[in-house]
Amino acid sequence: MSRKRKRGGDSARDDDTTVDRIMAALERWPDGMHDLGEPRIDVPLDWPAALADVYLAFDGGRLFSDSISLVTIADAPAWDDHGRLAIAEWLSEPVTVDRAGAVWRHDPETGEELIDGTGFDRWLYGAIEATALLFEEDGEFRDDVFTDDGELTADVALAQAKAQVRRDARAPGPRWRLARQLVARGDLDTARAELEEVVARAPTQAWAWLDLARISERLGALANAVDEAEAAADADSTHEHRAHFLAEAARLAVMAGDEPRRTILSARALALDPGLVAGQLAGAQDRVDDGDLATAAHLVSLARAIAPRDLNAMDLARRIDAARSEN
């Protein structure tokens, strides 16, 4: 680091601030691993307190050889039209802070923006601990953190999510990623508990509700799954995929043998998107053409849940079943 703060011992004191702990975590690494700006006293008055606290300690910088980068006050952009400040990047992903102090990142699986931290200091502390998992003590990348395709290994991705949750337990984004990693490992009960915490703190996160429904389906709790899929549709009245969520709920109602519920859900879905069945069938045919028969079958099941007597849906379902039996 270009600048270090002297501390009275290796362990954090009870009265240490989050910024103190950040500085202690950075000081453990070799010189040159981090390059921090000098402290500032002229932090913009309209910055959230947790963000200002970090910049009072150092004016931006590069951490872990540019794995985390923070803009300087001089280079900081203005607040954008959404009330966000583009203040950092983590592993080449933009990180923004809103006027209330929440930290936002893009979620590649859903394409939506998620709250990744409840305060910039807590977010940065978790990001530092998560990034540290990629490096040896001498500052070199560990050999076992990436797959042959250049992606993080499942073990490292799980550990990174846990590191963020440990430092900012109220932030829904990291906990959601943790739940996904647990699902991938088959630890459905733990994943469900994490997701329940996510939707309790961020009830408008529709995709998290749908993830809950998928877990309930796998656990055989179909009535719960129907409720959770419908909750996904009701979580955000402006969500562009509400009709899809209702189709998922209708499919689950079919599995649960609840025809009255299926009828209600289907009507709601079609009211939102009259072309829903045709869209699902077109998507299914595209997946068939690509050889992705599993996804095609799922899309057809959504269409048939909405329109059980649709002849095109029945015909495509038969063709997919025949193709899957041949493979």
C-alpha positions in Angstrom: 0.0 0.0 0.0 1.1 3.5 -0.5 0.0 4.5 3.0 -0.3 2.6 6.2 -1.9 3.3 9.5 -0.2 2.2 12.7 -2.2 0.0 15.0 -1.7 -1.2 18.5 -1.9 -5.0 17.9 -3.0 -7.5 15.4 -6.6 -8.1 16.6 -9.4 -5.6 16.1 -10.5 -3.7 19.2 -14.2 -3.6 20.1 -14.2 0.1 19.4 -12.7 -0.3 15.9 -14.8 1.1 13.1 -15.5 -0.8 9.9 -13.0 1.5 8.2 -10.4 0.6 10.8 -11.0 -3.1 10.0 -10.7 -2.4 6.3 -7.3 -0.8 6.8 -6.1 -3.7 9.0 -7.2 -6.2 6.4 -5.3 -4.3 3.6 -2.1 -3.9 5.7 -1.7 -7.7 5.8 -0.7 -7.8 2.2 2.7 -7.1 0.6 3.7 -3.6 -0.5 2.4 -2.8 -4.0 -0.7 -5.0 -3.6 -2.8 -2.0 -2.9 -2.4 1.7 -3.9 -4.5 4.0 -1.8 -5.0 7.7 -2.1 -4.3 10.1 0.7 -7.0 10.9 3.4 -9.4 13.7 2.5 -11.3 16.1 4.6 -13.3 17.7 1.8 -15.6 14.7 1.0 -18.7 15.9 -0.8 -21.5 16.8 1.7 -24.1 14.9 -0.3 -22.3 11.6 -0.1 -23.8 8.9 2.3 -22.0 8.7 5.6 -20.6 5.2 5.1 -19.1 6.3 1.8 -17.7 9.5 3.2 -16.1 7.5 6.1 -14.0 5.5 3.6 -12.9 8.6 1.7 -11.9 10.3 4.9 -9.4 7.4 5.2 -8.2 7.3 1.6 -9.2 9.0 -1.6 -9.9 6.1 -3.9 -7.4 3.6 -5.0 -6.6 0.2 -6.5 -6.9 -2.9 -4.3 -5.6 -6.4 -5.2 -3.9 -5.2 -8.4 -7.1 -3.5 -9.8 -9.4 -6.3 -8.7 -11.2 -3.6 -6.8 -10.9 0.0 -7.9 -12.4 3.1 -6.3 -12.5 6.5 -8.1 -11.0 9.5 -6.6 -13.1 12.4 -5.4 -11.8 14.5 -8.3 -12.8 11.8 -10.8 -16.2 10.9 -9.2 -19.1 11.4 -11.6 -22.3 13.3 -10.7 -25.3 11.5 -9.4 -27.1 9.8 -12.3 -30.8 10.1 -13.2 -31.5 7.1 -10.9 -29.9 8.7 -7.9 -26.8 6.5 -8.1 -23.1 7.4 -7.9 -20.7 5.2 -10.0 -18.0 5.0 -7.4 -16.1 1.6 -7.9 -15.6 -1.5 -9.9 -15.2 -5.0 -8.6 -13.7 -7.6 -10.9 -14.6 -5.3 -13.8 -18.3 -5.0 -12.7 -19.6 -1.5 -11.9 -20.5 -0.7 -8.4 -22.9 2.2 -7.6 -24.1 3.8 -4.4 -27.5 5.4 -4.0 -28.3 8.5 -2.0 -29.6 6.4 1.0 -26.2 4.6 1.1 -27.1 1.2 -0.4 -24.6 -0.4 -2.8 -25.8 -1.8 -6.1 -24.4 -4.3 -8.5 -25.7 -6.0 -11.7 -26.8 -9.6 -11.4 -25.8 -11.6 -14.5 -28.4 -14.3 -14.0 -31.5 -12.1 -13.9 -30.1 -9.0 -15.6 -31.4 -6.9 -12.7 -29.7 -4.5 -10.2 -29.4 -5.9 -6.7 -28.5 -4.3 -3.4 -25.0 -5.8 -2.8 -24.4 -3.8 0.4 -26.3 -1.8 3.0 -23.4 0.6 3.4 -20.3 1.2 1.4 -17.9 0.5 4.3 -19.5 -2.9 5.0 -19.7 -3.7 1.3 -16.0 -2.8 0.8 -15.0 -4.9 3.8 -16.8 -7.9 2.5 -15.5 -7.4 -1.0 -11.9 -7.2 0.3 -12.3 -10.5 2.2 -14.0 -12.1 -0.8 -11.2 -10.9 -3.2 -8.5 -12.0 -0.8 -9.6 -15.6 -1.4 -8.2 -15.4 -4.9 -4.6 -14.6 -3.9 -1.7 -16.3 -2.1 0.0 -14.5 0.7 2.7 -13.2 -1.7 0.1 -11.5 -3.8 0.0 -14.1 -6.7 -3.2 -15.6 -7.9 -3.9 -19.0 -6.3 -3.7 -21.9 -8.7 -7.0 -23.5 -7.7 -9.5 -20.6 -7.9 -10.4 -20.7 -11.6 -11.8 -23.4 -13.8 -10.3 -24.2 -17.3 -12.9 -21.8 -18.7 -11.7 -18.9 -16.5 -14.7 -19.0 -14.2 -14.4 -19.1 -10.4 -14.6 -22.6 -9.0 -17.8 -23.5 -7.1 -15.9 -23.7 -3.8 -14.4 -20.2 -4.2 -17.7 -18.7 -5.3 -19.4 -20.2 -2.2 -16.6 -18.9 0.0 -16.8 -15.4 -1.5 -20.6 -15.2 -0.9 -20.1 -16.3 2.7 -17.4 -13.7 3.2 -19.8 -10.9 2.0 -22.7 -12.2 4.1 -20.5 -12.3 7.1 -19.6 -8.7 6.8 -23.0 -7.4 5.7 -25.7 -9.8 6.7 -28.6 -7.6 5.8 -27.6 -7.2 2.1 -29.8 -9.4 0.0 -27.5 -9.7 -3.1 -24.7 -11.7 -1.5 -27.1 -13.9 0.5 -29.0 -14.7 -2.8 -25.7 -15.7 -4.4 -25.0 -17.9 -1.4 -28.4 -19.6 -1.8 -27.7 -20.3 -5.4 -24.4 -21.9 -4.6 -26.1 -24.0 -2.0 -28.7 -25.1 -4.4 -26.0 -26.1 -6.9 -24.5 -28.3 -4.2 -27.9 -29.9 -3.4 -28.1 -28.3 0.1 -31.7 -27.3 -0.5 -32.8 -26.9 3.2 -30.0 -24.4 3.9 -30.6 -22.6 0.6 -34.2 -22.3 1.4 -33.4 -20.7 4.8 -31.1 -18.2 3.1 -33.7 -17.3 0.5 -36.4 -16.8 3.1 -34.1 -14.2 4.6 -33.6 -12.6 1.2 -37.3 -12.1 0.5 -37.9 -11.0 4.1 -35.4 -8.2 3.6 -36.1 -7.6 -0.1 -39.7 -8.6 -0.7 -39.8 -7.1 -4.2 -37.1 -9.4 -5.5 -39.3 -11.5 -7.8 -36.7 -13.9 -9.0 -35.7 -14.8 -5.4 -39.4 -15.7 -4.8 -39.2 -17.9 -7.9 -36.0 -19.6 -6.6 -37.9 -20.4 -3.4 -40.7 -21.9 -5.5 -38.2 -24.1 -7.4 -36.7 -25.3 -4.1 -40.2 -26.1 -2.8 -40.9 -28.0 -6.0 -37.7 -30.1 -5.6 -38.6 -30.8 -2.0 -42.1 -31.9 -3.0 -43.9 -29.0 -1.2 -46.0 -28.2 -4.1 -48.6 -26.1 -2.4 -45.8 -23.9 -1.0 -44.3 -23.8 -4.5 -47.5 -22.4 -6.0 -47.8 -19.7 -3.4 -44.1 -18.7 -3.8 -44.4 -18.5 -7.6 -47.5 -16.4 -7.3 -45.6 -14.2 -4.8 -43.0 -13.7 -7.5 -45.6 -12.3 -9.8 -47.0 -10.1 -7.0 -43.6 -8.9 -5.7 -43.2 -6.0 -8.1 -46.3 -4.8 -10.1 -44.0 -3.3 -12.7 -41.9 -6.4 -13.4 -41.8 -7.3 -17.1 -41.9 -11.1 -16.3 -45.0 -11.2 -14.2 -46.9 -13.3 -16.7 -44.1 -15.8 -16.8 -44.1 -16.1 -13.0 -47.9 -16.7 -13.1 -47.3 -19.4 -15.7 -44.8 -21.0 -13.4 -47.4 -20.9 -10.6 -50.0 -22.4 -12.9 -47.6 -25.2 -13.9 -47.0 -26.0 -10.2 -50.8 -25.9 -9.6 -51.1 -28.6 -12.3 -48.5 -30.7 -10.5 -50.3 -30.1 -7.2 -53.6 -31.3 -8.7 -55.2 -27.9 -7.9 -57.3 -27.2 -11.0 -59.3 -24.2 -9.5 -56.0 -22.5 -8.6 -54.6 -23.3 -12.1 -57.6 -21.7 -13.7 -57.3 -18.5 -11.7 -53.5 -18.2 -12.3 -53.9 -18.9 -16.0 -56.5 -16.2 -16.3 -54.2 -13.7 -14.5 -51.3 -14.6 -16.8 -53.3 -14.2 -20.0 -54.7 -10.9 -18.8 -51.1 -9.6 -18.5 -49.9 -11.2 -21.7 -52.5 -12.5 -24.2 -49.6 -13.8 -26.4 -48.0 -15.8 -23.6 -48.8 -19.3 -24.9 -47.6 -18.5 -28.4 -44.4 -17.0 -27.0 -43.7 -20.0 -24.8 -44.2 -22.4 -27.8 -42.0 -20.3 -30.0 -39.3 -20.3 -27.4 -39.7 -24.1 -27.0 -39.3 -24.6 -30.7 -36.1 -22.5 -30.7 -34.7 -24.7 -27.8 -35.6 -27.8 -29.8 -33.7 -26.5 -32.8 -30.7 -25.8 -30.5 -30.9 -29.3 -29.0 -31.9 -28.1 -25.5 -34.8 -30.5 -25.0 -35.0 -30.1 -21.3 -35.6 -26.3 -21.5 -38.0 -26.9 -24.4 -40.0 -29.4 -22.4 -40.3 -26.9 -19.5 -41.5 -24.1 -21.8 -44.1 -26.4 -23.3 -45.3 -27.3 -19.8 -45.8 -23.6 -19.0 -47.8 -23.2 -22.2 -50.0 -26.3 -21.4 -50.6 -25.1 -17.9 -52.0 -21.9 -19.3 -53.9 -23.5 -22.2 -54.3 -27.3 -21.5 -56.3 -27.9 -24.8 -54.0 -26.0 -27.1 -53.3 -28.4 -30.0 -50.0 -26.9 -31.0 -48.8 -27.3 -27.4 -49.9 -30.9 -27.3 -48.2 -31.7 -30.6 -44.9 -30.0 -29.6 -45.0 -31.9 -26.3 -45.3 -35.2 -28.1 -42.4 -34.4 -30.5 -40.2 -33.4 -27.6 -41.0 -36.5 -25.6 -40.2 -38.6 -28.7 -36.9 -36.8 -29.2 -35.9 -37.2 -25.5 -36.7 -40.9 -25.6 -34.4 -41.4 -28.5 -31.5 -39.7 -26.7 
